[in-house]
Amino acid sequence: MHPIDESPITAAASGSRHWLSRVFIVYRFGQAVLAIVIGIITGLVCVLFHALIVGWSTLMTGFKDYAATFGANHGILGIGTWFLIFTPVISALVYGPIVQKWAPSTRGIGIPEVMLAVRRRGGRISKRVMFIKVFAAAITIGGGGGVGKEGPVVQAGAAVGSWVGTRLNMPTRQLIILVTCGSAGGVAATFNAPLAAAVFALEVIILKFNAEVFSMTVLSSVSAAVVSRSILGDAFVITLPKDLVLTSSVDLWAVALIGMLAGLMGVLLSKVLYLMTDIMDSIYHGPEWLRPVIFGLGLGVALWIFPMMYGTSTSLQTQALMGQYTIGFLLMIAFLKVLFTSYTISMGGTGGIFAPSLFIGAATGAAIGQFLDPLTNSDPGVFGVIGMGAAFAGAARAPMAAVLIILEMTGQYSLILPLMLAIVIATAISRILTRKTIYTEKLMRRGDNLDDPVNATLLGRNRAKELMGPVPGTISSSASIRDAAHIMHSAEATILPVLDEDDNFVGCVSSLELAAAQLGDDPPKSVSDLHLTETSIPSTAFPSVFMQRILASHVAGLPVIENGKVIGWISSEDLVYRIYRQQRRALEARESETSWGSRWMERHRKTTTPDDH
C-alpha cells in the first residue's frame, strides 16, 4: 500500500498539528493551557446545563424552582397540581429513547463511569457523553427527579477532557489528567467551589495526590468557576443570613452525635438506592428506554402528594438550615429525599447523589440541633451545616472534599473544626458498616472492582486466553521421531504439543526426549510411543495458575487448551517481554516528568555518563 501524496497545504497543516501536539505533550506550560481550556469549556457546559434545567422546569411547572411553592398550580397554564403526576412521565419520554440509543452509559449516577474510565480504560470517554448526559440530566431534574447536578457535570466535564486529549493524541497518563481536570471543572462550576472540586477529583476520581496533578485540576476548576460566576453570578450555593459559630467546645459531643447519625443517613441512602434498583430490576424486563416512563408515573404521584420534593429542593434545604421547620417536618423530608433520589435513579433517571446527600444531612442535622437546643448553646443551623458534610462523607467517603465543599458552598468557615470532627466520625461509621461507597457499589455489582490489588500486578486478572500467543508448532502423534525432531528444530522450540489424528491434544514432547529416543539401540517408531507429559494450561486459567505450572515443569512454554484443542501458547519469553515493556514505560514516564531546565541541560551536557537502568 503506497502512501498518499499530500499537497503542500495539507502537509503544512499536518506538520503544524504535530508541532502543536508536541507542545501540549512535552511542556508543562502547554498542559497548563489545556487544563484552562478544558475548564472554560466545562464551565460553559455547566452554564448550559443550568439553563436547560431552569427552562424545562419552567415549561413543566411554570416556575424556576417549583419546590419553593409547596404545591402551587401551574404557573403558566394555571391548571391544578394534578399536572405533577405526568411531568416525570413526559420528561422520561424525552430523555429515555435518546439515552438508550446514543449513550446508555449516561444513565444513573455518572461518577462511577468516570472512575472506571480513568482507572481501567485509559481515560477514554465518548464525546457523546458531554451532550447526552447534560441533556438527560437537565430533563430529569427539571421534570421533578430528586437527583443532584454533580454526577452529570462530572461525567460531562470528563468527556470534555477526554475529547480534547484524544484529538491531540495525548499519552494515556496525560489523557487521564485531562479527564480529571474536566471532572474538577464540572464540580467547581456547579457548586462555586474550585478548591473542593480539585480535591474531589483527586480523592474520588484519580486517587493520585501530587503537585502536578493538583496544579492542573486547580487551573481547570478555577477557570470553570470563573466562567460560571461571570454568567450566573457570584454567590454561595447555600446563602445564610448570619455567620454560624459553635459557641462552646462543650458542644463537641453534639457534633460527634451529628457525625454518627448523619453519617448513617448517608449510608442509608446508598443501601436504599441499590435495594430499590434490585426491586425494579426484578419487576421490569422490558425495553430500557420505556422503564423511566412506566415508573415515572409512580414518581409523579409521589410529587403530587409531596410537591416540596420537586427537583433538587435547594431552597427547602436553605430554609431548613435557617430553622423555619419543625423537627417532625425536617425528619420527614430527610427520609423522603432518600426515597425520591433512590427512586429517580433506580427507574432509569440520570443525576447525582452529591446534592441529595447534602440535603439529607442538612435536614437531619437541623432536626437533631433543634432537639438538642435546650442542652447546647449553639444555633441548630450549626448542626445542619455539619450534618451536610457528614451525610456526604457517609455515602461517598471523601472526607477532605466533604470539608472543603461545605465551607465553600456556605461560607461558614468558622465551622471548620467541628465539621472536620463530624466528617471523620461519619467516614469511620461508613467504613465499619460497608466496604463500598455509593460510587464503587455500582461498579462492584458489574464486576468492576477498582480496588482489587491483583489488578495492580503486571498480568492482573487476565486469563490465559487473553495473554496467549500463537503456537510455535505442533507434532502429530503418528509422526516419526526423525520428522518430529525436524519440526522441533524448524520451530526453534524446546517443547511442542502433540496432537492425535483428530487434532486433539494428547501431551507435550521435549527436544531432549526426541534426542534421547534417536540415540537408543531400539528407537521408537513414532511419537506416540514416547512418554508424553500432559502438562498444559486451560484457557480460563489466571496468571497465578499458569506461572506456577511453568515454574514447576521447568519448560519454556506450555499450550493453552480449550475443549481438548490447542488454541494458543504461553511462553516464559512472552512473560519476560511483558516485564521489559512495563519497565520501559516506567522509564519513559520518569523521563517525561523532568523539567524543561533539566532537559535543556541534558541536551547541552558536554560529557555524558552511561544510564544505568
C-alpha positions in Angstrom: 0.0 0.0 0.0 1.6 3.3 -1.2 1.4 6.4 0.9 -1.0 9.1 -0.2 0.7 12.2 -1.6 -0.1 15.3 0.4 -0.4 18.8 -1.0 1.9 21.5 0.4 -1.1 22.9 2.4 -2.1 19.6 3.8 1.5 18.7 4.7 2.0 22.0 6.4 -1.2 21.6 8.4 -0.1 18.1 9.4 3.3 19.4 10.5 1.6 22.2 12.4 -0.6 19.8 14.3 2.4 17.6 15.1 4.3 20.6 16.4 1.2 21.8 18.4 0.6 18.4 19.9 4.2 18.1 20.9 4.0 21.4 22.8 1.0 20.1 24.8 2.6 16.7 25.4 6.1 17.7 26.3 5.9 21.1 28.0 4.0 21.7 31.3 3.1 25.1 30.1 1.2 23.6 27.2 -0.5 21.1 29.6 -1.5 24.0 31.9 -3.0 25.8 28.9 -5.0 22.7 28.1 -6.3 22.5 31.7 -7.5 26.1 31.5 -9.2 25.5 28.1 -10.9 22.4 29.4 -12.1 24.3 32.5 -13.5 27.1 30.3 -15.4 24.6 28.0 -16.7 22.7 31.1 -17.8 25.9 32.7 -19.8 26.8 29.6 -21.3 23.3 29.6 -22.4 23.8 33.2 -24.0 27.1 32.4 -25.9 25.4 29.5 -26.9 22.7 32.0 -28.3 25.2 34.4 -30.2 27.0 31.7 -31.7 23.7 30.5 -32.9 22.8 34.0 -34.5 26.2 34.5 -36.0 26.1 31.1 -37.5 22.6 31.4 -38.7 23.3 34.9 -40.4 26.5 33.8 -42.1 24.6 30.9 -43.3 21.8 33.1 -44.4 23.7 36.1 -44.4 27.4 35.3 -41.7 28.1 38.0 -37.9 28.1 38.0 -38.0 26.4 41.4 -41.3 24.6 42.0 -40.3 23.1 45.3 -40.3 26.6 46.9 -44.0 27.0 46.0 -45.1 24.0 48.2 -47.7 22.9 45.6 -48.9 25.8 43.6 -51.0 25.5 40.4 -49.1 25.5 37.1 -47.5 29.0 36.8 -48.3 29.3 33.1 -51.3 27.2 32.4 -53.0 27.8 35.7 -54.2 24.2 36.0 -54.3 22.3 39.3 -51.5 20.4 40.8 -52.5 17.1 39.1 -50.1 18.0 36.3 -47.3 16.8 38.6 -48.4 13.2 38.0 -47.5 13.5 34.3 -44.4 15.7 34.5 -41.9 12.8 35.1 -43.6 10.7 32.5 -43.4 13.4 29.8 -39.7 14.0 30.8 -38.9 10.3 30.6 -40.5 10.1 27.1 -38.0 12.8 26.1 -34.7 11.5 27.6 -35.4 7.8 27.7 -35.1 6.9 24.0 -32.2 9.4 23.5 -30.1 7.8 26.3 -30.9 4.3 25.1 -29.9 5.0 21.5 -26.8 7.1 21.8 -25.3 6.9 25.3 -26.6 4.2 27.7 -23.6 4.8 30.0 -25.0 8.2 30.9 -27.9 6.5 32.8 -27.7 6.7 36.6 -25.1 8.5 38.8 -22.4 9.1 36.3 -19.3 9.3 38.5 -18.7 5.6 38.7 -18.4 5.5 34.9 -15.7 8.3 35.1 -13.8 6.4 37.8 -13.9 3.3 35.6 -12.7 5.2 32.5 -9.8 6.7 34.5 -8.6 3.6 36.2 -9.3 0.9 33.6 -9.8 2.5 30.2 -7.0 5.0 29.9 -9.3 8.0 30.3 -11.3 7.4 27.0 -14.9 8.6 27.1 -17.2 9.0 24.2 -17.7 12.6 23.2 -21.4 12.0 23.0 -21.5 11.8 26.8 -20.9 15.5 27.2 -24.1 16.3 25.3 -26.4 13.4 26.2 -25.6 13.4 29.9 -26.2 17.1 30.2 -29.5 17.0 28.3 -30.9 13.9 30.0 -30.0 15.1 33.5 -31.5 18.5 32.8 -34.7 16.9 31.7 -34.7 14.5 34.7 -34.2 17.3 37.3 -36.4 19.9 35.5 -39.1 17.2 35.3 -39.1 16.6 39.1 -36.4 14.0 39.6 -34.9 14.2 43.1 -31.3 14.0 42.0 -28.3 16.3 42.0 -26.3 18.1 39.4 -22.7 16.9 40.2 -22.9 13.5 38.6 -23.9 14.9 35.2 -21.3 17.7 35.2 -18.5 15.4 36.4 -19.2 13.0 33.6 -19.7 15.8 31.0 -16.5 17.6 32.1 -14.6 14.3 32.0 -15.9 13.8 28.4 -14.6 17.3 27.5 -11.2 16.4 28.9 -11.1 13.1 27.1 -12.3 14.7 23.8 -9.6 17.4 23.9 -6.9 14.8 24.9 -7.7 12.3 22.2 -7.9 15.0 19.5 -4.3 15.9 20.4 -3.2 12.2 20.6 -2.1 12.7 24.2 -0.4 9.8 26.0 -2.6 7.8 28.4 -1.1 9.3 31.5 -1.7 12.9 30.4 -5.1 12.0 29.0 -6.2 10.7 32.4 -5.0 14.0 34.0 -7.1 16.0 31.5 -10.2 13.8 32.3 -9.6 14.6 35.9 -9.3 18.3 35.1 -12.7 18.2 33.4 -14.3 16.4 36.3 -13.0 19.1 38.7 -14.2 21.8 36.4 -17.7 20.4 36.5 -17.9 20.4 40.3 -16.3 23.9 40.6 -18.7 25.5 38.1 -21.8 23.9 39.6 -21.1 24.5 43.3 -18.9 27.5 43.0 -16.2 25.6 45.0 -13.0 25.4 43.0 -10.7 24.2 45.8 -13.1 21.5 46.9 -13.6 20.5 43.3 -9.9 19.9 42.8 -9.7 17.8 45.9 -12.8 15.9 45.0 -11.3 15.0 41.6 -8.1 13.8 43.3 -9.8 12.0 46.2 -12.6 10.2 44.3 -11.7 10.1 40.6 -8.0 9.6 40.1 -6.8 8.7 43.7 -3.4 10.3 42.9 -2.0 13.1 45.0 1.0 15.0 43.7 1.8 18.6 42.9 1.5 18.3 39.1 -2.0 16.7 39.1 -3.2 19.1 41.8 -2.0 22.1 39.9 -3.7 21.1 36.7 -7.0 20.4 38.4 -6.9 23.7 40.3 -6.3 25.5 37.0 -9.2 23.8 35.4 -11.6 24.2 38.4 -10.7 27.9 38.8 -11.2 28.7 35.2 -14.6 26.8 35.2 -15.7 28.6 38.3 -14.7 32.0 36.8 -16.8 31.3 33.7 -19.8 30.1 35.8 -19.6 33.1 38.1 -19.3 35.6 35.3 -22.5 34.3 33.7 -24.6 33.0 36.6 -23.4 35.4 39.3 -21.0 35.1 42.3 -22.9 33.8 45.3 -22.8 31.0 47.7 -25.0 28.0 46.7 -26.4 28.0 50.3 -26.8 31.6 51.4 -27.4 32.0 55.1 -28.3 35.3 56.7 -25.8 35.1 59.5 -22.5 33.5 60.5 -22.9 30.3 62.4 -20.5 29.6 65.3 -20.1 26.6 67.6 -20.3 28.7 70.8 -18.6 26.3 73.2 -16.2 23.4 72.9 -18.5 21.6 75.3 -20.9 21.2 72.3 -18.5 19.0 70.5 -20.3 16.0 72.0 -23.3 17.1 70.0 -21.1 17.4 66.9 -20.0 13.8 67.4 -23.6 12.7 67.6 -24.4 14.6 64.4 -21.4 12.9 62.7 -22.7 9.4 63.7 -26.4 10.0 62.8 -25.9 12.0 59.6 -23.2 9.5 58.5 -25.8 6.7 59.0 -28.2 8.6 56.8 -25.5 8.8 54.1 -25.0 5.0 54.3 -28.8 4.6 54.3 -29.1 6.5 51.0 -26.6 4.1 49.4 -28.4 1.0 50.7 -31.9 2.2 49.8 -30.7 3.2 46.3 -29.4 -0.3 45.4 -32.2 -2.1 47.2 -34.7 -0.2 45.1 -32.7 -0.8 42.0 -32.8 -4.6 42.7 -36.5 -4.5 43.2 -37.1 -2.6 39.9 -34.8 -4.9 38.1 -36.7 -7.9 39.3 -40.1 -6.4 38.3 -39.3 -4.9 35.0 -37.9 -6.8 32.0 -38.9 -4.6 29.0 -37.0 -2.1 26.9 -34.7 0.2 28.9 -36.0 3.4 27.3 -39.5 2.6 28.5 -38.5 1.9 32.1 -38.4 5.5 33.3 -41.7 6.2 31.5 -43.5 3.4 33.3 -42.0 4.0 36.8 -42.2 7.8 36.2 -45.9 7.6 36.9 -45.2 6.5 40.4 -42.8 9.4 40.9 -45.4 11.7 39.6 -48.0 10.5 42.1 -45.4 10.9 44.9 -44.7 14.5 43.7 -48.4 15.3 43.7 -48.5 14.2 47.4 -45.2 15.9 48.3 -44.6 18.7 45.9 -41.8 20.2 48.0 -39.6 17.4 46.9 -39.6 18.5 43.2 -36.1 18.6 41.7 -33.1 19.5 43.8 -35.1 21.3 46.5 -32.2 23.6 47.3 -34.4 26.4 48.6 -36.0 23.9 51.0 -32.6 23.0 52.2 -31.6 26.6 52.9 -34.9 27.2 54.8 -34.2 24.1 56.9 -30.8 25.5 57.9 -32.5 28.8 58.9 -34.7 27.0 61.4 -38.0 27.5 59.6 -39.4 24.0 60.0 -40.3 21.7 62.9 -38.4 18.6 63.9 -41.0 16.3 62.5 -41.1 18.0 59.2 -37.3 18.0 58.9 -37.0 14.3 59.6 -39.8 13.6 57.1 -38.2 15.5 54.2 -34.8 13.8 55.1 -36.3 10.4 54.6 -38.4 11.5 51.6 -35.2 12.7 49.9 -33.7 9.3 50.4 -36.7 7.7 48.7 -37.1 10.2 45.9 -33.4 10.2 45.0 -33.2 6.4 45.1 -36.4 6.0 43.1 -35.4 8.5 40.4 -32.1 6.8 39.8 -33.4 3.3 40.0 -36.2 3.9 37.5 -33.6 5.0 34.9 -33.2 8.7 35.5 -29.9 10.4 35.4 -28.3 12.6 38.0 -26.1 12.8 41.1 -26.3 11.9 44.7 -23.9 14.6 46.0 -26.6 17.3 46.4 -29.3 14.9 47.7 -26.8 13.7 50.4 -26.2 17.3 51.4 -30.0 17.9 51.6 -30.4 14.8 53.8 -27.6 15.8 56.1 -28.9 19.4 56.4 -32.4 18.3 57.4 -31.1 15.6 59.7 -28.6 17.9 61.4 -31.1 20.7 61.8 -33.7 18.4 63.3 -31.2 17.0 65.8 -30.0 20.5 66.5 -33.5 21.6 67.4 -34.0 18.5 69.6 -30.7 19.3 71.5 -31.3 23.0 71.6 -32.0 23.0 75.4 -28.8 21.2 76.0 -26.5 23.3 73.8 -25.7 27.0 73.3 -25.2 26.7 69.5 -27.7 27.6 66.8 -29.4 24.5 65.3 -28.3 25.7 61.9 -24.7 24.9 63.0 -25.6 21.2 63.3 -27.5 21.4 60.0 -24.3 22.6 58.1 -22.2 20.0 59.9 -24.8 17.3 59.0 -24.4 18.2 55.3 -20.7 17.2 55.3 -21.3 14.1 57.5 -24.0 12.7 55.3 -21.9 13.1 52.1 -18.9 11.6 53.8 -21.0 8.6 54.9 -22.2 8.0 51.4 -19.0 8.7 49.3 -16.2 8.5 51.9 -14.4 11.6 50.6 -13.6 13.4 53.8 -11.3 16.1 52.5 -13.7 17.1 49.7 -16.6 17.0 52.1 -15.0 19.5 54.4 -14.0 21.9 51.7 -17.2 21.8 49.7 -19.4 22.6 52.7 -17.2 25.6 53.6 -17.2 26.9 50.0 -20.9 26.3 49.5 -22.0 28.0 52.7 -19.1 30.4 53.5 -19.3 29.2 57.2 -15.5 29.0 57.6 -15.7 29.3 61.4 -17.2 25.7 61.5 -14.1 24.0 60.0 -13.1 22.4 63.3 -16.4 20.8 64.3 -17.0 20.0 60.6 -13.8 18.0 60.4 -14.7 16.1 63.6 -18.1 15.1 62.3 -16.9 14.1 58.9 -14.1 11.9 60.3 -16.7 10.1 62.5 -19.1 9.7 59.6 -16.4 8.3 57.4 -15.4 5.8 60.2 -19.1 4.8 60.6 -19.3 4.2 56.9 -16.2 2.1 56.8 -17.4 0.0 59.7 -20.8 -0.7 58.1 -19.8 -1.3 54.5 -16.6 -1.7 52.5 -18.1 0.0 49.5 -19.1 3.6 48.8 -22.2 4.7 46.9 -20.0 5.1 43.8 -18.0 1.8 44.0 -21.1 -0.2 44.8 -22.4 0.2 41.3 -19.1 -0.9 39.7 -18.6 -3.9 42.0 -22.1 -5.1 41.1 -21.0 -5.2 37.5 -17.8 -7.0 38.4 -15.6 -3.9 38.1 -13.6 -3.9 41.3 -11.4 -0.7 41.2 -9.5 -1.5 44.4 -8.5 -5.2 43.7 -4.8 -5.4 44.5 -4.4 -8.2 41.8 -5.3 -5.6 39.1 -2.2 -3.6 40.0 0.1 -6.5 39.2 1.8 -7.0 35.9 -0.7 -9.6 34.5 -3.7 -8.6 36.6 -6.7 -10.8 36.2 -6.3 -11.6 32.6 -6.9 -15.2 31.8 -4.6 -17.4 29.7 -6.8 -17.0 26.6 -6.3 -13.2 26.8 -2.5 -13.4 27.2 -1.5 -16.3 24.9 0.4 -16.1 21.7 0.5 -18.3 18.6 1.5 -21.9 18.9 5.1 -22.3 17.6 4.3 -25.6 16.1 2.6 -29.0 16.6 3.6 -32.6 16.1 1.4 -35.4 15.0 1.3 -38.4 17.3 1.9 -40.7 14.3 5.0 -38.7 13.1 8.3 -40.5 13.2 11.0 -39.5 15.7 13.1 -38.1 12.9 10.3 -36.0 11.4 9.3 -34.8 14.9 12.9 -33.7 15.5 12.9 -31.8 12.2 9.7 -30.0 13.2 11.1 -29.1 16.6 14.3 -27.7 15.0 12.3 -25.7 12.5 10.1 -24.2 15.2 13.2 -23.3 17.2 11.4 -24.7 20.3 12.4 -27.0 23.1 8.9 -28.3 23.7 5.9 -28.7 21.4 2.3 -30.1 21.8 1.4 -33.5 20.3 -1.9 -33.9 18.5 -3.8 -37.1 17.5 -5.5 -37.7 14.1 -8.5 -35.6 15.2 -6.2 -32.7 16.3 -6.9 -33.3 20.0 -4.2 -32.6 22.5 -2.6 -35.7 23.8 0.5 -34.3 25.5 3.9 -32.5 25.1 7.2 -33.8 23.9 10.5 -32.1 24.5 13.6 -31.8 22.4 15.6 -33.8 25.0 13.2 -36.7 24.7 13.4 -36.8 20.9 17.2 -36.7 21.1 17.3 -39.5 23.6 15.0 -41.6 21.5 17.2 -41.3 18.5 20.3 -42.4 20.5 18.8 -45.6 21.8 19.5 -49.1 20.4 15.8 -49.7 19.7 14.4 -46.3 18.8 10.5 -45.9 18.9 8.8 -45.9 15.6 6.5 -42.8 16.3 6.0 -40.1 18.8 3.0 -41.9 20.3 5.5 -44.5 21.6 7.2 -41.8 23.7 6.3 -40.9 27.3 4.4 -37.6 26.7 3.9 -35.1 29.5 0.3 -33.9 29.9 1.2 -30.6 31.3 -1.0 -27.8 29.8 -2.9 -24.7 30.7 -6.7 -24.3 30.5 -7.9 -21.2 28.6 -9.6 -19.9 31.7 -6.5 -20.1 34.0 -5.4 -17.0 35.8 -1.7 -15.9 35.8 -1.0 -17.3 39.2 -2.0 -20.8 37.9 -0.1 -21.0 34.6 3.0 -19.3 36.0 3.1 -21.9 38.8 2.8 -24.7 36.2 5.6 -23.3 34.0 7.9 -23.0 37.1 7.1 -26.5 38.3 7.6 -28.1 34.9 10.8 -26.2 34.1 9.8 -25.7 30.5 10.0 -22.6 28.2 6.3 -22.7 27.5 3.0 -24.6 27.6 0.0 -25.0 25.3 -3.4 -23.4 26.1 -6.2 -25.9 25.9 -9.9 -25.3 25.2 -12.3 -28.2 24.6 -9.4 -30.5 24.0 -7.9 -28.4 21.3 -4.6 -26.3 21.4 -5.7 -22.7 20.8 -2.5 -20.8 21.9 0.8 -20.8 23.7 2.0 -19.2 26.9 5.8 -18.9 27.0 8.2 -17.6 29.6 9.8 -15.5 26.9 6.5 -13.6 26.4 6.2 -13.1 30.2 9.7 -11.6 30.4 8.9 -9.4 27.4 5.9 -8.0 29.2 8.1 -7.2 32.2 10.5 -5.5 29.9 7.8 -3.4 28.3 6.4 -2.3 31.6 9.9 -1.3 32.8 10.5 0.7 29.6 7.2 2.5 30.1 8.1 3.3 33.6 11.4 4.7 32.5 9.7 6.8 29.8 7.2 8.1 32.3 10.1 9.1 34.6 11.8 10.9 31.9 8.6 12.8 30.9 8.3 14.2 34.4 11.6 16.1 34.1 11.6 19.8 33.9 12.3 22.0 30.9 15.5 23.1 32.6 16.8 19.6 33.2 16.0 18.6 29.6 17.9 21.6 28.3 20.9 20.7 30.5 20.7 17.1 29.3 20.8 18.2 25.6 23.7 20.6 26.2 25.8 18.5 28.6 29.3 18.2 27.3 30.2 14.9 28.9 27.8 12.0 29.2 27.6 9.1 31.6 26.0 5.8 30.9 22.4 5.5 32.0 22.3 2.6 34.4 18.8 1.4 34.4 
